[in-house]
Amino acid sequence: MVDVLGGRRLVTREGAAVEAEAALQNKVVALYFAAGRCAPSRDFTPLLRDFYTALVGEARRPAPFEVVFVSADGSAEEMLAFMRELHGAWLALPFHDPYRQELRKRYNITAIPKLVIVKQNGEVITNKGRKQIREWGLACFRNWVEAADVFQNFSG
Protein backbone atom coordinates (compact mmCIF):
# COMPACT_ATOMS: atom_id res chain seq x y z
CA MET A 1 0.00 0.00 0.00
CA VAL A 2 3.02 2.24 -0.18
CA ASP A 3 1.80 3.52 -3.54
CA VAL A 4 -1.52 4.64 -2.10
CA LEU A 5 -0.95 5.50 1.56
CA GLY A 6 2.84 5.73 1.78
CA GLY A 7 4.12 8.38 4.15
CA ARG A 8 0.73 8.81 5.79
CA ARG A 9 -0.27 8.25 9.37
CA LEU A 10 -3.39 6.32 10.17
CA VAL A 11 -5.27 6.30 13.47
CA THR A 12 -6.81 3.59 15.62
CA ARG A 13 -10.26 3.95 17.12
CA GLU A 14 -8.50 4.83 20.38
CA GLY A 15 -6.73 7.71 18.61
CA ALA A 16 -3.20 6.28 18.45
CA ALA A 17 -1.17 7.14 15.34
CA VAL A 18 0.24 4.33 13.18
CA GLU A 19 2.58 4.50 10.18
CA ALA A 20 0.67 3.26 7.13
CA GLU A 21 3.61 1.40 5.57
CA ALA A 22 4.26 -0.68 8.66
CA ALA A 23 0.59 -1.43 9.30
CA LEU A 24 -0.33 -2.35 5.71
CA GLN A 25 2.78 -4.07 4.38
CA ASN A 26 2.11 -7.52 2.86
CA LYS A 27 -1.63 -7.36 3.54
CA VAL A 28 -4.81 -7.35 1.54
CA VAL A 29 -6.26 -3.92 2.27
CA ALA A 30 -9.94 -3.04 2.38
CA LEU A 31 -10.69 0.65 1.97
CA TYR A 32 -13.98 1.22 3.77
CA PHE A 33 -15.84 4.34 2.67
CA ALA A 34 -18.72 4.95 5.11
CA ALA A 35 -20.33 7.37 7.57
CA GLY A 36 -22.04 6.96 10.92
CA ARG A 37 -25.09 8.96 9.84
CA CYS A 38 -25.68 6.57 6.90
CA ALA A 39 -28.14 3.76 7.74
CA PRO A 40 -26.60 1.26 5.27
CA SER A 41 -23.16 1.99 6.79
CA ARG A 42 -24.53 1.36 10.28
CA ASP A 43 -26.09 -1.87 9.01
CA PHE A 44 -22.94 -3.22 7.31
CA THR A 45 -20.26 -2.09 9.78
CA PRO A 46 -21.03 -4.75 12.44
CA LEU A 47 -20.84 -7.43 9.74
CA LEU A 48 -17.45 -6.08 8.62
CA ARG A 49 -16.33 -5.95 12.28
CA ASP A 50 -17.22 -9.63 12.77
CA PHE A 51 -15.51 -10.57 9.48
CA TYR A 52 -12.36 -8.67 10.52
CA THR A 53 -12.38 -10.13 14.03
CA ALA A 54 -12.69 -13.68 12.70
CA LEU A 55 -9.80 -13.18 10.25
CA VAL A 56 -7.47 -11.06 12.38
CA GLY A 57 -8.54 -10.76 16.01
CA GLU A 58 -9.52 -14.31 16.93
CA ALA A 59 -7.58 -16.37 14.41
CA ARG A 60 -4.79 -18.60 15.63
CA ARG A 61 -2.70 -17.19 12.78
CA PRO A 62 -4.03 -13.73 11.89
CA ALA A 63 -4.81 -13.28 8.22
CA PRO A 64 -2.84 -10.73 6.17
CA PHE A 65 -5.77 -8.33 6.13
CA GLU A 66 -6.36 -4.75 7.19
CA VAL A 67 -9.27 -2.34 6.90
CA VAL A 68 -8.69 1.39 6.45
CA PHE A 69 -11.76 3.51 7.16
CA VAL A 70 -12.16 6.55 4.91
CA SER A 71 -14.81 8.63 6.62
CA ALA A 72 -17.62 10.48 4.89
CA ASP A 73 -18.81 11.83 8.25
CA GLY A 74 -19.53 15.52 8.72
CA SER A 75 -16.95 16.09 11.46
CA ALA A 76 -14.04 14.49 13.25
CA GLU A 77 -16.29 14.04 16.28
CA GLU A 78 -18.89 12.14 14.23
CA MET A 79 -16.15 9.98 12.74
CA LEU A 80 -14.68 9.07 16.14
CA ALA A 81 -18.12 8.36 17.62
CA PHE A 82 -18.91 5.98 14.72
CA MET A 83 -15.53 4.28 15.08
CA ARG A 84 -15.91 3.78 18.82
CA GLU A 85 -19.49 2.58 18.58
CA LEU A 86 -19.43 0.09 15.71
CA HIS A 87 -15.99 -0.39 14.19
CA GLY A 88 -13.57 -3.24 14.61
CA ALA A 89 -9.97 -2.75 15.71
CA TRP A 90 -8.97 -1.46 12.28
CA LEU A 91 -7.38 1.76 11.12
CA ALA A 92 -8.64 5.02 9.68
CA LEU A 93 -7.35 7.90 7.62
CA PRO A 94 -7.53 10.95 9.91
CA PHE A 95 -10.61 13.09 9.31
CA HIS A 96 -8.62 16.22 8.52
CA ASP A 97 -6.40 14.49 5.96
CA PRO A 98 -7.39 15.93 2.55
CA TYR A 99 -6.31 12.65 0.97
CA ARG A 100 -9.77 11.29 1.87
CA GLN A 101 -11.16 13.23 -1.11
CA GLU A 102 -8.43 11.97 -3.44
CA LEU A 103 -9.17 8.36 -2.46
CA ARG A 104 -12.88 8.90 -3.17
CA LYS A 105 -11.99 10.16 -6.65
CA ARG A 106 -9.36 7.51 -7.33
CA TYR A 107 -11.73 4.67 -6.49
CA ASN A 108 -14.82 6.36 -7.99
CA ILE A 109 -16.86 6.36 -4.79
CA THR A 110 -20.29 7.72 -5.63
CA ALA A 111 -22.30 6.07 -2.83
CA ILE A 112 -21.57 4.73 0.64
CA PRO A 113 -20.93 2.32 2.19
CA LYS A 114 -18.36 0.97 -0.24
CA LEU A 115 -15.68 -1.62 0.52
CA VAL A 116 -12.88 -1.61 -2.06
CA ILE A 117 -10.34 -4.42 -1.77
CA VAL A 118 -6.92 -3.47 -3.14
CA LYS A 119 -3.50 -4.95 -3.82
CA GLN A 120 -0.31 -3.51 -2.35
CA ASN A 121 0.09 -1.23 -5.39
CA GLY A 122 -3.44 0.14 -4.97
CA GLU A 123 -4.88 -1.81 -7.90
CA VAL A 124 -8.47 -2.88 -7.28
CA ILE A 125 -9.12 -6.57 -6.57
CA THR A 126 -12.84 -5.86 -6.22
CA ASN A 127 -15.03 -2.86 -5.54
CA LYS A 128 -17.78 -5.21 -4.38
CA GLY A 129 -16.27 -6.24 -1.05
CA ARG A 130 -19.46 -5.47 0.84
CA LYS A 131 -21.57 -7.68 -1.44
CA GLN A 132 -18.99 -10.49 -1.35
CA ILE A 133 -18.82 -10.51 2.47
CA ARG A 134 -22.63 -10.64 2.65
CA GLU A 135 -22.87 -13.47 0.11
CA TRP A 136 -19.76 -15.57 0.80
CA GLY A 137 -18.66 -14.66 4.31
CA LEU A 138 -15.07 -15.58 5.17
CA ALA A 139 -14.70 -17.61 1.96
CA CYS A 140 -14.28 -14.43 -0.10
CA PHE A 141 -11.00 -13.67 1.65
CA ARG A 142 -9.22 -16.58 -0.03
CA ASN A 143 -10.16 -15.15 -3.43
CA TRP A 144 -8.80 -11.76 -2.41
CA VAL A 145 -5.53 -13.27 -1.20
CA GLU A 146 -5.07 -15.20 -4.44
CA ALA A 147 -5.83 -12.09 -6.51
CA ALA A 148 -3.38 -10.04 -4.44
CA ASP A 149 -0.65 -12.46 -5.54
CA VAL A 150 1.72 -11.74 -2.64
CA PHE A 151 0.61 -13.94 0.24
CA GLN A 152 2.04 -17.36 -0.36
CA ASN A 153 2.11 -18.31 3.33
CA PHE A 154 -1.55 -17.77 4.21
CA SER A 155 -3.26 -21.06 5.02
CA GLY A 156 -6.44 -19.87 6.76
Backbone as numpy.savetxt, mean C-alpha at the origin, in Angstrom:
# Nx Ny Nz CAx CAy CAz Cx Cy Cz
11.38 0.01 -5.29 10.58 1.21 -5.29 11.42 2.47 -5.29
12.71 2.30 -5.45 13.59 3.45 -5.47 13.20 4.42 -6.59
12.76 3.88 -7.72 12.38 4.73 -8.84 11.19 5.62 -8.51
10.29 5.14 -7.68 9.06 5.86 -7.40 9.13 6.66 -6.10
9.63 6.06 -5.03 9.62 6.72 -3.73 11.02 6.95 -3.16
12.04 6.76 -3.97 13.41 6.94 -3.51 13.65 8.31 -2.92
14.36 8.34 -1.79 14.70 9.59 -1.14 13.57 10.17 -0.30
12.45 9.51 -0.26 11.30 10.02 0.50 11.23 9.33 1.85
10.60 10.04 2.77 10.30 9.46 4.08 8.83 9.11 4.10
8.55 7.96 4.67 7.18 7.53 4.88 6.91 7.58 6.38
5.64 7.48 6.76 5.31 7.52 8.18 4.47 6.30 8.54
4.61 5.87 9.79 3.77 4.80 10.33 2.50 5.43 10.89
1.54 4.61 11.26 0.31 5.17 11.83 0.55 5.77 13.21
1.70 5.43 13.81 2.08 6.04 15.09 2.84 7.35 14.89
3.17 7.67 13.62 3.84 8.93 13.32 5.35 8.84 13.17
5.92 7.65 13.30 7.38 7.49 13.15 7.76 7.58 11.68
8.90 8.22 11.42 9.40 8.35 10.05 10.24 7.13 9.67
10.12 6.71 8.41 10.81 5.55 7.89 11.36 5.90 6.51
12.59 5.49 6.22 13.15 5.71 4.89 12.50 4.75 3.90
11.98 5.29 2.81 11.25 4.47 1.84 12.10 3.35 1.27
13.35 3.65 0.89 14.19 2.61 0.27 14.34 1.40 1.18
14.62 1.64 2.44 14.83 0.54 3.37 13.55 -0.25 3.59
12.43 0.43 3.70 11.17 -0.22 4.01 10.59 -1.00 2.82
10.90 -0.57 1.59 10.24 -1.14 0.42 11.14 -2.02 -0.43
12.42 -2.09 -0.10 13.36 -2.86 -0.92 12.96 -4.33 -0.97
12.99 -4.88 -2.19 12.68 -6.30 -2.43 11.30 -6.72 -1.95
10.32 -5.84 -2.13 8.95 -6.15 -1.75 8.00 -5.81 -2.89
6.90 -6.54 -2.92 5.77 -6.14 -3.75 5.13 -4.98 -2.99
4.85 -3.89 -3.69 4.31 -2.71 -3.02 2.90 -2.43 -3.54
2.01 -2.20 -2.59 0.63 -1.82 -2.91 0.47 -0.36 -2.56
0.18 0.45 -3.56 -0.12 1.87 -3.32 -1.62 1.96 -3.09
-1.99 2.40 -1.90 -3.41 2.43 -1.52 -3.90 3.87 -1.50
-4.68 4.22 -2.49 -5.27 5.55 -2.62 -6.66 5.49 -2.00
-6.88 6.24 -0.91 -8.14 6.16 -0.18 -8.30 7.39 0.71
-9.48 7.49 1.34 -9.75 8.58 2.28 -10.75 8.10 3.32
-10.60 8.57 4.53 -11.46 8.18 5.63 -12.90 8.61 5.46
-13.15 9.68 4.73 -14.52 10.18 4.54 -15.26 9.42 3.44
-14.56 8.53 2.75 -15.10 7.78 1.61 -15.64 6.44 2.10
-16.96 6.21 1.96 -17.57 4.97 2.45 -16.93 3.72 1.84
-16.68 3.66 0.52 -16.02 2.47 -0.02 -14.61 2.26 0.56
-13.91 3.34 0.86 -12.58 3.21 1.50 -12.74 2.60 2.89
-13.71 3.08 3.63 -13.95 2.57 4.98 -14.40 1.11 4.95
-15.07 0.72 3.88 -15.51 -0.65 3.72 -14.34 -1.59 3.39
-13.45 -1.14 2.48 -12.37 -2.01 2.02 -11.17 -2.04 2.97
-10.89 -0.97 3.67 -9.68 -0.87 4.49 -9.55 -2.01 5.51
-10.62 -2.40 6.23 -10.46 -3.54 7.15 -10.10 -4.84 6.44
-10.61 -5.03 5.23 -10.27 -6.22 4.45 -8.78 -6.19 4.07
-8.30 -5.02 3.64 -6.88 -4.87 3.33 -6.03 -5.07 4.58
-6.49 -4.56 5.71 -5.76 -4.74 6.98 -5.62 -6.22 7.31
-6.70 -6.99 7.18 -6.65 -8.42 7.48 -5.74 -9.15 6.50
-5.79 -8.78 5.23 -4.93 -9.35 4.18 -3.46 -9.09 4.53
-3.16 -7.85 4.87 -1.79 -7.45 5.23 -1.32 -8.20 6.48
-2.18 -8.26 7.48 -1.81 -8.92 8.74 -1.52 -10.40 8.51
-2.33 -11.05 7.69 -2.11 -12.47 7.41 -0.79 -12.70 6.67
-0.45 -11.80 5.75 0.78 -11.96 4.96 2.03 -11.53 5.72
1.92 -10.47 6.49 3.11 -9.85 7.08 3.14 -9.97 8.61
2.04 -9.64 9.27 2.04 -9.55 10.72 1.99 -10.87 11.45
1.24 -11.83 10.92 1.05 -13.09 11.64 1.77 -14.27 10.99
2.35 -14.06 9.84 3.00 -15.15 9.12 4.29 -15.58 9.82
4.54 -16.87 9.76 5.79 -17.39 10.34 6.98 -16.76 9.62
6.88 -16.70 8.30 7.88 -15.97 7.49 7.14 -14.86 6.77
7.30 -13.61 7.22 6.55 -12.51 6.60 6.78 -12.44 5.09
5.71 -12.19 4.38 5.77 -12.06 2.93 6.47 -10.77 2.54
7.08 -10.74 1.36 7.73 -9.52 0.87 6.68 -8.57 0.31
5.96 -7.93 1.22 4.81 -7.11 0.84 4.73 -5.89 1.72
4.42 -4.75 1.12 4.21 -3.54 1.90 3.14 -2.69 1.24
2.33 -2.06 2.07 1.30 -1.12 1.61 1.80 0.29 1.91
1.62 1.18 0.94 1.89 2.60 1.16 0.58 3.34 0.90
0.05 3.96 1.95 -1.19 4.72 1.87 -0.89 6.09 1.26
-1.67 6.44 0.24 -1.59 7.76 -0.38 -2.95 8.40 -0.13
-2.98 9.29 0.82 -4.23 9.84 1.33 -4.90 10.81 0.35
-6.23 10.70 0.30 -7.05 11.69 -0.40 -7.92 12.42 0.63
-7.50 12.36 1.89 -8.24 13.04 2.96 -8.10 14.55 2.81
-8.95 15.28 3.52 -8.95 16.74 3.43 -7.92 17.43 4.30
-7.37 16.71 5.28 -6.37 17.31 6.17 -5.49 16.22 6.75
-4.37 16.64 7.30 -3.46 15.70 7.95 -4.15 15.04 9.15
-5.00 15.80 9.85 -5.71 15.25 10.99 -6.68 14.15 10.57
-7.41 14.38 9.45 -8.32 13.35 8.94 -7.54 12.10 8.53
-6.40 12.31 7.89 -5.57 11.19 7.45 -5.13 10.35 8.65
-4.59 11.01 9.67 -4.11 10.28 10.85 -5.24 9.58 11.59
-6.40 10.21 11.67 -7.54 9.57 12.33 -7.95 8.30 11.59
-7.99 8.35 10.26 -8.34 7.20 9.43 -7.30 6.09 9.61
-6.03 6.48 9.61 -4.95 5.49 9.79 -5.07 4.80 11.14
-5.28 5.57 12.19 -5.33 4.99 13.53 -6.58 4.14 13.75
-7.67 4.51 13.09 -8.92 3.79 13.29 -8.98 2.47 12.53
-8.60 2.47 11.25 -8.86 1.30 10.42 -7.65 0.65 9.76
-6.54 1.34 9.68 -5.41 0.82 8.90 -4.67 -0.30 9.61
-3.94 -1.05 8.80 -2.99 -2.03 9.31 -1.70 -1.32 9.66
-0.69 -2.10 10.00 0.60 -1.53 10.42 1.47 -1.20 9.21
0.86 -0.60 8.20 1.60 -0.25 6.99 2.03 1.20 7.01
2.59 1.65 5.92 3.20 2.97 5.83 2.33 3.94 5.05
2.67 5.21 5.12 1.93 6.24 4.38 2.88 7.32 3.91
2.54 7.91 2.78 3.23 9.11 2.33 2.69 10.24 3.19
3.55 11.08 3.77 3.05 12.17 4.62 2.02 13.04 3.88
1.04 13.52 4.61 -0.04 14.30 4.02 0.48 15.53 3.28
1.47 16.18 3.83 1.95 17.43 3.23 2.98 17.22 2.12
3.25 15.97 1.76 4.17 15.70 0.67 3.44 15.91 -0.66
3.87 16.88 -1.47 3.19 17.15 -2.74 3.27 15.98 -3.73
4.12 15.02 -3.44 4.27 13.87 -4.32 2.98 13.03 -4.38
2.09 13.21 -3.38 0.81 12.51 -3.42 0.08 12.80 -4.73
0.10 14.05 -5.15 -0.58 14.44 -6.40 0.09 13.81 -7.61
1.42 13.79 -7.61 2.15 13.18 -8.73 1.83 11.69 -8.86
1.74 11.00 -7.71 1.41 9.57 -7.75 0.01 9.36 -8.31
-0.93 10.23 -7.93 -2.30 10.11 -8.46 -2.30 10.25 -9.99
-1.51 11.19 -10.48 -1.42 11.37 -11.94 -0.71 10.20 -12.59
0.43 9.81 -12.03 1.22 8.73 -12.62 0.42 7.44 -12.77
-0.41 7.12 -11.76 -1.16 5.88 -11.78 -2.63 6.09 -12.17
-2.93 7.27 -12.71 -4.24 7.58 -13.29 -5.38 7.26 -12.31
-5.27 7.81 -11.10 -6.29 7.57 -10.08 -7.42 8.58 -10.27
-8.56 8.08 -10.68 -9.72 8.94 -10.92 -10.83 8.69 -9.90
-10.74 7.60 -9.15 -11.72 7.28 -8.12 -11.01 6.53 -7.00
-11.56 6.65 -5.79 -10.99 5.94 -4.65 -12.08 5.06 -4.05
-11.71 4.01 -3.34 -10.35 3.54 -3.10 -9.80 2.81 -4.32
-8.49 2.86 -4.44 -7.79 2.18 -5.53 -6.52 1.56 -4.94
-6.28 0.29 -5.25 -5.10 -0.41 -4.77 -4.29 -0.82 -6.00
-3.17 -0.15 -6.20 -2.31 -0.40 -7.35 -1.09 -1.18 -6.87
-0.88 -2.36 -7.45 0.24 -3.21 -7.06 1.35 -2.97 -8.06
2.56 -2.64 -7.55 3.66 -2.25 -8.44 4.93 -3.04 -8.16
5.75 -3.13 -9.21 7.08 -3.73 -9.12 8.03 -2.73 -8.48
9.25 -3.17 -8.24 10.26 -2.30 -7.64 10.54 -1.06 -8.49
10.39 -1.17 -9.80 10.67 -0.02 -10.68 9.44 0.87 -10.85
8.35 0.55 -10.17 7.14 1.35 -10.26 6.17 0.90 -11.33
6.58 -0.07 -12.14 5.70 -0.60 -13.19 4.51 -1.31 -12.55
3.34 -1.10 -13.12 2.11 -1.67 -12.57 2.02 -3.18 -12.82
1.78 -3.93 -11.76 1.45 -5.36 -11.86 -0.05 -5.46 -12.11
-0.83 -4.76 -11.29 -2.27 -4.65 -11.52 -2.78 -3.39 -10.84
-3.79 -2.78 -11.47 -4.45 -1.65 -10.83 -5.81 -2.10 -10.27
-5.97 -3.41 -10.19 -7.20 -4.00 -9.67 -6.95 -4.80 -8.39
-6.03 -4.32 -7.57 -5.70 -5.02 -6.34 -6.89 -5.20 -5.42
-7.71 -4.19 -5.33 -8.89 -4.26 -4.45 -9.83 -5.38 -4.90
-10.13 -5.43 -6.18 -11.00 -6.47 -6.73 -10.39 -7.85 -6.53
-9.07 -7.98 -6.77 -8.42 -9.28 -6.64 -8.43 -9.77 -5.20
-8.20 -8.88 -4.23 -8.24 -9.30 -2.83 -9.65 -9.76 -2.47
-10.66 -9.04 -2.92 -12.05 -9.43 -2.64 -12.39 -10.79 -3.25
-11.92 -11.03 -4.48 -12.29 -12.25 -5.18 -11.42 -13.45 -4.82
-10.12 -13.25 -4.65 -9.19 -14.36 -4.49 -8.57 -14.46 -3.11
-8.71 -13.43 -2.29 -8.08 -13.45 -0.98 -6.57 -13.54 -1.08
-5.96 -14.28 -0.17 -4.50 -14.37 -0.12 -3.88 -14.98 -1.38
-4.66 -15.74 -2.13 -4.13 -16.39 -3.33 -3.62 -15.40 -4.36
-4.16 -14.19 -4.39 -3.71 -13.22 -5.39 -2.26 -12.79 -5.15
-1.79 -12.90 -3.92 -0.42 -12.45 -3.64 0.61 -13.25 -4.43
0.40 -14.55 -4.56 1.36 -15.37 -5.32 1.48 -14.87 -6.76
0.37 -14.49 -7.37 0.42 -13.93 -8.72 1.23 -12.64 -8.76
1.05 -11.80 -7.76 1.78 -10.54 -7.70 3.27 -10.79 -7.56
3.63 -11.74 -6.70 5.05 -12.06 -6.49 5.67 -12.56 -7.79
4.98 -13.46 -8.47 5.50 -13.99 -9.73 5.64 -12.88 -10.77
4.68 -11.98 -10.84 4.75 -10.87 -11.80 5.86 -9.90 -11.45
6.15 -9.76 -10.16 7.19 -8.83 -9.73 8.57 -9.32 -10.14
8.71 -10.65 -10.27 9.93 -11.25 -10.83 11.20 -10.96 -10.04
11.09 -10.77 -8.73 12.29 -10.53 -7.93 12.32 -11.33 -6.64
11.29 -12.10 -6.36 11.18 -12.72 -5.06 11.28 -14.24 -5.17
12.44 -14.72 -5.43 12.62 -16.15 -5.65 12.53 -16.97 -4.37
12.65 -16.35 -3.20 12.69 -17.10 -1.96 11.36 -17.15 -1.22
10.33 -16.55 -1.77 9.03 -16.56 -1.08 8.37 -17.91 -1.27
7.94 -18.53 -0.17 7.31 -19.84 -0.27 5.98 -19.90 0.45
5.36 -18.72 0.68 4.13 -18.66 1.47 2.93 -19.16 0.83
